Amino acid sequence: MNGNLTAALLGGLILFTALGVPVWARSSADETQLETLRRDIDKDATTTTQVDRIQALAGQFNVEPGTVERLRAGNQGWGETTIELAMAQRLTQTDPATYPGMTEALSKIESLRSGKMGWGKIANDLGFKLGPVVSAAMHARNELRQQTRTESSAQTGKPEKAARAGTARVEKGGRPERASRPERPARPAKVERAR
């Protein structure tokens, strides 16, 4: 009886460890990835104007530009603002009854964030995973980078590679035709010798 109880406890502990560790590791990895995205977005922010970034984020997360400006006025970087918008968007998707719009979701995220909670803890408390938030933040970063490339190519007058992709390609010359072999001269007929 005592051996069965020990085996059951040991088996339960192993099962708990096996199932629990990957979830913790994944949450930590997602939070680390969000932090990296935040730094990337903040670093990229130096190349575009604020008005363009505000418009891009407002369009990306379907909010008014004033909402993005309000978040930025709270001494947040562009990365922090983008992640907060992505978190609010995810909250409206997972709990639309409680948070029907971005305004309600943003106020909830802001209140939790002001309590010094990390992104992983906020997501856990609100009942969703960080993976979709990371994806939304990556998508926003990529859109902002694309906008930056488009603006810089317009300023320099050089056509952007993506813009050229839609135009017709100029056909390159193929291989030159192989030169035909020269005709072999005919063999002279055998002359028979007289004997």
ZARONU-807833 format. One line per 8 residues: number of its first residue (from 1); their letters; for each residue x negated, y, z negated of N, C-alpha, C. Coordinates in nm, 3 decimals. Example, Ala and Ser with C-alpha at 12.3 -4.5 7.8 and 13.67 -1.06 7.14 Angstrom:
1) as) -1.319/-0.569/-0.780/-1.230/-0.450/-0.780/-1.320/-0.330/-0.780; -1.285/-0.225/-0.708/-1.367/-0.106/-0.714/-1.290/0.003/-0.787
//
This chain:
1) mngnltaa) -0.083/-0.118/0.000/0.000/0.000/0.000/-0.088/0.126/0.000; -0.189/0.128/-0.086/-0.278/0.242/-0.097/-0.357/0.260/0.033; -0.396/0.151/0.095/-0.471/0.156/0.221/-0.384/0.210/0.334; -0.256/0.172/0.337/-0.165/0.221/0.441/-0.141/0.371/0.428; -0.130/0.418/0.303/-0.108/0.559/0.279/-0.231/0.640/0.322; -0.348/0.591/0.291/-0.472/0.657/0.330/-0.485/0.660/0.482; -0.454/0.549/0.546/-0.462/0.542/0.692/-0.361/0.638/0.756; -0.242/0.646/0.699/-0.139/0.736/0.754/-0.182/0.882/0.737
9) llgglilf) -0.235/0.916/0.621/-0.282/1.053/0.597/-0.398/1.088/0.689; -0.491/0.993/0.701/-0.606/1.016/0.789/-0.561/1.030/0.935; -0.470/0.946/0.978/-0.417/0.954/1.114/-0.344/1.085/1.138; -0.265/1.128/1.041/-0.194/1.256/1.052/-0.291/1.372/1.059; -0.398/1.367/0.979/-0.498/1.473/0.980/-0.568/1.481/1.116; -0.602/1.365/1.170/-0.668/1.361/1.301/-0.574/1.414/1.409; -0.447/1.374/1.405/-0.349/1.420/1.502/-0.330/1.571/1.492; -0.318/1.621/1.369/-0.301/1.765/1.348/-0.421/1.842/1.402
17) talgvpvw) -0.540/1.790/1.375/-0.662/1.855/1.423/-0.669/1.852/1.576; -0.635/1.738/1.633/-0.642/1.724/1.779/-0.542/1.816/1.849; -0.423/1.831/1.793/-0.322/1.916/1.855/-0.340/2.063/1.821; -0.390/2.091/1.702/-0.399/2.229/1.656/-0.518/2.305/1.709; -0.631/2.243/1.725/-0.753/2.313/1.764/-0.743/2.373/1.904; -0.695/2.300/2.005/-0.686/2.362/2.137/-0.595/2.485/2.140; -0.487/2.484/2.063/-0.398/2.600/2.059/-0.472/2.719/1.999; -0.544/2.697/1.891/-0.620/2.806/1.830/-0.730/2.853/1.924
25) arssadet) -0.797/2.760/1.987/-0.905/2.797/2.078/-0.850/2.876/2.196; -0.736/2.836/2.248/-0.677/2.905/2.363/-0.637/3.047/2.327; -0.575/3.063/2.210/-0.534/3.195/2.166/-0.654/3.287/2.150; -0.760/3.233/2.095/-0.881/3.311/2.077/-0.943/3.347/2.213; -0.941/3.253/2.305/-0.996/3.279/2.439/-0.914/3.385/2.511; -0.781/3.379/2.498/-0.696/3.480/2.561/-0.720/3.618/2.501; -0.737/3.622/2.371/-0.761/3.752/2.306/-0.897/3.808/2.349; -0.995/3.722/2.361/-1.127/3.765/2.410/-1.117/3.815/2.553
33) qletlrrd) -1.039/3.746/2.634/-1.021/3.787/2.773/-0.949/3.922/2.781; -0.852/3.944/2.692/-0.784/4.073/2.690/-0.881/4.185/2.652; -0.969/4.158/2.558/-1.067/4.258/2.518/-1.161/4.291/2.634; -1.201/4.190/2.708/-1.286/4.212/2.826/-1.211/4.294/2.931; -1.085/4.263/2.953/-1.003/4.339/3.048/-0.991/4.485/3.004; -0.971/4.506/2.874/-0.959/4.642/2.822/-1.084/4.723/2.855; -1.200/4.663/2.830/-1.326/4.733/2.860/-1.341/4.758/3.010; -1.305/4.660/3.092/-1.314/4.677/3.238/-1.227/4.792/3.287
41) idkdattt) -1.104/4.796/3.237/-1.011/4.900/3.280/-1.060/5.037/3.234; -1.109/5.044/3.111/-1.162/5.172/3.062/-1.283/5.217/3.144; -1.368/5.122/3.180/-1.487/5.155/3.260/-1.447/5.201/3.400; -1.349/5.136/3.460/-1.303/5.172/3.594/-1.228/5.304/3.596; -1.182/5.350/3.480/-1.098/5.470/3.474/-1.173/5.596/3.513; -1.303/5.592/3.514/-1.381/5.712/3.545/-1.379/5.747/3.693; -1.333/5.655/3.776/-1.340/5.678/3.921/-1.212/5.733/3.982; -1.100/5.734/3.909/-0.975/5.787/3.965/-0.921/5.898/3.876
49) tqvdriqa) -0.827/5.972/3.931/-0.767/6.079/3.854/-0.662/6.023/3.760; -0.634/6.099/3.655/-0.535/6.055/3.557/-0.397/6.044/3.618; -0.362/6.137/3.702/-0.228/6.137/3.763/-0.209/6.010/3.846; -0.311/5.972/3.921/-0.301/5.851/4.003/-0.287/5.727/3.916; -0.363/5.722/3.808/-0.355/5.607/3.717/-0.219/5.599/3.650; -0.168/5.714/3.608/-0.036/5.717/3.543/0.069/5.666/3.639; 0.064/5.713/3.763/0.162/5.669/3.863/0.149/5.518/3.890; 0.026/5.470/3.897/0.005/5.328/3.926/0.057/5.241/3.812
57) lagqfnve) 0.027/5.276/3.688/0.074/5.197/3.574/0.226/5.206/3.560; 0.282/5.324/3.583/0.427/5.339/3.575/0.496/5.250/3.678; 0.441/5.247/3.798/0.498/5.161/3.902/0.479/5.013/3.873; 0.362/4.979/3.821/0.330/4.840/3.791/0.424/4.780/3.685; 0.451/4.859/3.581/0.531/4.807/3.469/0.673/4.861/3.467; 0.712/4.930/3.573/0.848/4.978/3.590/0.893/5.067/3.473; 0.811/5.165/3.440/0.844/5.262/3.336/0.829/5.402/3.395; 0.880/5.498/3.323/0.865/5.638/3.365/0.721/5.682/3.344
65) pgtverlr) 0.670/5.769/3.428/0.534/5.820/3.407/0.516/5.887/3.270; 0.624/5.947/3.218/0.619/6.009/3.086/0.588/5.908/2.976; 0.631/5.785/2.994/0.603/5.679/2.895/0.454/5.650/2.892; 0.393/5.642/3.008/0.249/5.618/3.014/0.174/5.737/2.955; 0.219/5.858/2.986/0.155/5.977/2.930/0.165/5.979/2.778; 0.281/5.940/2.725/0.300/5.936/2.580/0.205/5.836/2.515; 0.189/5.720/2.576/0.095/5.621/2.523/-0.048/5.674/2.526; -0.083/5.741/2.633/-0.217/5.797/2.645/-0.240/5.910/2.546
73) agnqgwge) -0.134/5.985/2.514/-0.147/6.095/2.419/-0.177/6.044/2.277; -0.150/5.918/2.253/-0.177/5.859/2.121/-0.321/5.814/2.106; -0.413/5.875/2.181/-0.556/5.844/2.176/-0.587/5.699/2.211; -0.514/5.645/2.306/-0.542/5.511/2.355/-0.619/5.522/2.486; -0.705/5.425/2.509/-0.774/5.417/2.635/-0.681/5.359/2.740; -0.728/5.361/2.864/-0.648/5.304/2.973/-0.627/5.154/2.955; -0.728/5.086/2.905/-0.716/4.942/2.883/-0.613/4.909/2.777; -0.620/4.981/2.667/-0.524/4.960/2.557/-0.382/4.990/2.605
81) ttielama) -0.365/5.095/2.681/-0.233/5.131/2.734/-0.181/5.022/2.827; -0.269/4.971/2.913/-0.228/4.866/3.006/-0.185/4.740/2.932; -0.263/4.700/2.831/-0.230/4.579/2.754/-0.099/4.599/2.678; -0.081/4.716/2.622/0.043/4.743/2.548/0.164/4.736/2.640; 0.150/4.790/2.760/0.260/4.782/2.857/0.286/4.637/2.898; 0.180/4.559/2.917/0.196/4.418/2.954/0.263/4.340/2.841; 0.225/4.371/2.715/0.287/4.304/2.600/0.436/4.339/2.592; 0.469/4.466/2.612/0.608/4.509/2.607/0.689/4.445/2.719
89) qrltqtdp) 0.629/4.435/2.836/0.698/4.371/2.948/0.728/4.225/2.916; 0.630/4.157/2.858/0.650/4.016/2.822/0.756/4.002/2.714; 0.759/4.095/2.619/0.859/4.090/2.512/1.000/4.108/2.568; 1.016/4.196/2.665/1.150/4.212/2.726/1.192/4.088/2.803; 1.094/4.012/2.853/1.126/3.890/2.927/1.161/3.774/2.833; 1.093/3.767/2.719/1.115/3.653/2.629/1.231/3.675/2.532; 1.262/3.800/2.498/1.370/3.829/2.404/1.453/3.947/2.454; 1.526/3.927/2.564/1.601/4.040/2.621/1.719/4.085/2.535
97) atypgmte) 1.768/3.999/2.447/1.881/4.039/2.362/1.837/4.145/2.261; 1.721/4.126/2.199/1.671/4.219/2.099/1.601/4.338/2.163; 1.529/4.314/2.273/1.452/4.418/2.340/1.495/4.427/2.486; 1.609/4.493/2.512/1.660/4.498/2.649/1.580/4.588/2.743; 1.505/4.681/2.687/1.429/4.772/2.772/1.287/4.790/2.723; 1.207/4.853/2.806/1.067/4.874/2.771/1.051/4.969/2.653; 1.143/5.063/2.635/1.132/5.159/2.525/1.136/5.089/2.391; 1.233/4.998/2.373/1.246/4.924/2.247/1.125/4.833/2.225
105) alskiesl) 1.084/4.767/2.332/0.970/4.675/2.322/0.841/4.750/2.290; 0.822/4.864/2.354/0.702/4.943/2.326/0.698/4.994/2.183; 0.812/5.036/2.132/0.813/5.085/1.993/0.781/4.972/1.896; 0.827/4.851/1.925/0.795/4.736/1.838/0.646/4.703/1.846; 0.592/4.699/1.967/0.449/4.670/1.985/0.365/4.778/1.916; 0.403/4.905/1.933/0.329/5.015/1.871/0.331/5.006/1.720; 0.446/4.970/1.663/0.453/4.961/1.517/0.366/4.847/1.464; 0.365/4.735/1.535/0.280/4.623/1.492/0.132/4.657/1.512
113) rsgkmgwg) 0.102/4.725/1.620/-0.038/4.760/1.650/-0.089/4.863/1.550; -0.002/4.954/1.506/-0.045/5.053/1.407/-0.072/4.988/1.271; -0.018/4.869/1.249/-0.045/4.793/1.128/-0.175/4.714/1.138; -0.260/4.749/1.233/-0.392/4.686/1.255/-0.382/4.538/1.291; -0.277/4.500/1.361/-0.262/4.362/1.407/-0.331/4.346/1.542; -0.392/4.232/1.563/-0.453/4.201/1.692/-0.348/4.155/1.790; -0.388/4.149/1.917/-0.294/4.110/2.022/-0.243/3.968/2.002; -0.330/3.877/1.962/-0.288/3.738/1.940/-0.187/3.726/1.829
121) kiandlgf) -0.207/3.798/1.720/-0.115/3.794/1.606/0.019/3.856/1.644; 0.015/3.964/1.720/0.140/4.027/1.764/0.219/3.931/1.852; 0.152/3.869/1.948/0.219/3.774/2.037/0.277/3.657/1.958; 0.201/3.607/1.862/0.247/3.496/1.781/0.369/3.536/1.698; 0.366/3.654/1.637/0.480/3.700/1.557/0.605/3.723/1.641; 0.587/3.765/1.765/0.701/3.792/1.852/0.746/3.670/1.931; 0.671/3.561/1.921/0.715/3.434/1.980/0.678/3.410/2.124; 0.568/3.464/2.170/0.523/3.431/2.305/0.372/3.415/2.307
129) klgpvvsa) 0.323/3.361/2.417/0.180/3.335/2.431/0.114/3.450/2.507; -0.017/3.460/2.490/-0.091/3.569/2.552/-0.123/3.545/2.700; -0.115/3.422/2.747/-0.150/3.391/2.885/-0.082/3.480/2.988; 0.052/3.493/2.983/0.119/3.581/3.079/0.080/3.729/3.063; 0.048/3.769/2.942/0.004/3.907/2.919/-0.132/3.930/2.986; -0.221/3.831/2.972/-0.353/3.839/3.036/-0.335/3.849/3.187; -0.245/3.767/3.241/-0.220/3.770/3.387/-0.168/3.906/3.432; -0.073/3.963/3.357/-0.018/4.093/3.394/-0.124/4.203/3.384
137) amharnel) -0.208/4.196/3.281/-0.314/4.296/3.266/-0.417/4.282/3.378; -0.449/4.159/3.416/-0.543/4.138/3.528/-0.485/4.193/3.658; -0.357/4.168/3.678/-0.292/4.217/3.799/-0.296/4.370/3.802; -0.268/4.432/3.689/-0.273/4.579/3.681/-0.414/4.630/3.708; -0.514/4.563/3.650/-0.653/4.603/3.674/-0.687/4.594/3.822; -0.647/4.485/3.885/-0.677/4.466/4.027/-0.606/4.569/4.114; -0.482/4.603/4.078/-0.408/4.706/4.152/-0.477/4.842/4.138; -0.523/4.872/4.016/-0.592/4.999/3.994/-0.723/5.003/4.072
145) rqqtrtes) -0.793/4.892/4.076/-0.918/4.887/4.154/-0.891/4.903/4.302; -0.785/4.841/4.351/-0.748/4.853/4.492/-0.716/4.999/4.525; -0.644/5.064/4.435/-0.611/5.205/4.454/-0.738/5.289/4.458; -0.832/5.258/4.371/-0.959/5.331/4.367/-1.035/5.314/4.498; -1.040/5.191/4.550/-1.109/5.167/4.677/-1.042/5.242/4.791; -0.910/5.244/4.791/-0.837/5.313/4.896/-0.865/5.462/4.892; -0.865/5.518/4.770/-0.891/5.662/4.756/-1.034/5.697/4.797; -1.129/5.614/4.755/-1.268/5.646/4.787/-1.295/5.632/4.937
153) saqtgkpe) -1.230/5.538/5.002/-1.250/5.524/5.146/-1.183/5.638/5.221; -1.074/5.690/5.168/-1.007/5.804/5.231/-1.093/5.929/5.217; -1.161/5.943/5.103/-1.245/6.059/5.081/-1.370/6.057/5.168; -1.427/5.940/5.186/-1.549/5.930/5.266/-1.521/5.919/5.414; -1.397/5.892/5.450/-1.362/5.882/5.591/-1.394/5.746/5.650; -1.440/5.654/5.568/-1.471/5.521/5.619/-1.347/5.433/5.606; -1.315/5.358/5.708/-1.198/5.271/5.696/-1.228/5.159/5.597; -1.127/5.129/5.520/-1.143/5.025/5.419/-1.132/4.888/5.483
161) kaaragta) -1.200/4.794/5.427/-1.200/4.659/5.481/-1.059/4.602/5.485; -0.980/4.624/5.379/-0.844/4.571/5.375/-0.757/4.637/5.482; -0.781/4.763/5.509/-0.701/4.832/5.610/-0.736/4.780/5.749; -0.861/4.744/5.768/-0.902/4.692/5.898/-0.850/4.552/5.922; -0.817/4.481/5.815/-0.773/4.342/5.829/-0.645/4.332/5.911; -0.560/4.434/5.905/-0.435/4.430/5.978/-0.448/4.469/6.123; -0.559/4.523/6.164/-0.575/4.567/6.302/-0.621/4.451/6.389; -0.607/4.472/6.519/-0.646/4.366/6.612/-0.798/4.352/6.613
169) rvekggrp) -0.842/4.231/6.624/-0.986/4.203/6.626/-1.039/4.216/6.768; -1.157/4.264/6.777/-1.224/4.269/6.905/-1.288/4.132/6.926; -1.259/4.075/7.038/-1.314/3.944/7.065/-1.462/3.953/7.094; -1.536/3.869/7.033/-1.679/3.862/7.060/-1.700/3.778/7.184; -1.806/3.806/7.251/-1.837/3.726/7.369/-1.869/3.584/7.327; -1.822/3.491/7.403/-1.850/3.352/7.371/-1.988/3.314/7.420; -2.013/3.191/7.423/-2.142/3.143/7.475/-2.152/3.172/7.623; -2.270/3.205/7.666/-2.283/3.225/7.811/-2.269/3.090/7.881
177) erasrper) -2.224/3.098/8.004/-2.210/2.973/8.077/-2.347/2.914/8.099; -2.349/2.785/8.094/-2.475/2.715/8.112/-2.517/2.723/8.258; -2.640/2.756/8.276/-2.689/2.764/8.413/-2.688/2.624/8.473; -2.645/2.618/8.595/-2.641/2.486/8.657/-2.783/2.446/8.696; -2.802/2.320/8.699/-2.934/2.269/8.737/-2.959/2.292/8.885; -3.081/2.319/8.915/-3.109/2.336/9.059/-3.093/2.203/9.131; -3.054/2.213/9.252/-3.037/2.093/9.332/-3.173/2.028/9.351; -3.173/1.898/9.345/-3.298/1.826/9.370/-3.321/1.819/9.520
185) parpakve) -3.441/1.840/9.558/-3.466/1.827/9.702/-3.450/1.681/9.742; -3.403/1.663/9.859/-3.383/1.527/9.907/-3.518/1.461/9.929; -3.520/1.335/9.905/-3.645/1.262/9.927/-3.672/1.249/10.075; -3.792/1.267/10.106/-3.822/1.247/10.248/-3.805/1.099/10.285; -3.760/1.079/10.400/-3.740/0.943/10.444/-3.876/0.873/10.457; -3.873/0.745/10.433/-3.997/0.670/10.443/-4.036/0.659/10.589; -4.156/0.688/10.611/-4.208/0.675/10.746/-4.279/0.541/10.751; -4.245/0.466/10.851/-4.312/0.337/10.861/-4.439/0.355/10.938
193) rar) -4.535/0.287/10.891/-4.663/0.297/10.957/-4.673/0.191/11.067; -4.742/0.226/11.162/-4.765/0.130/11.269/-4.879/0.039/11.229; -4.869/-0.084/11.267/-4.973/-0.176/11.228/-5.057/-0.215/11.335
//
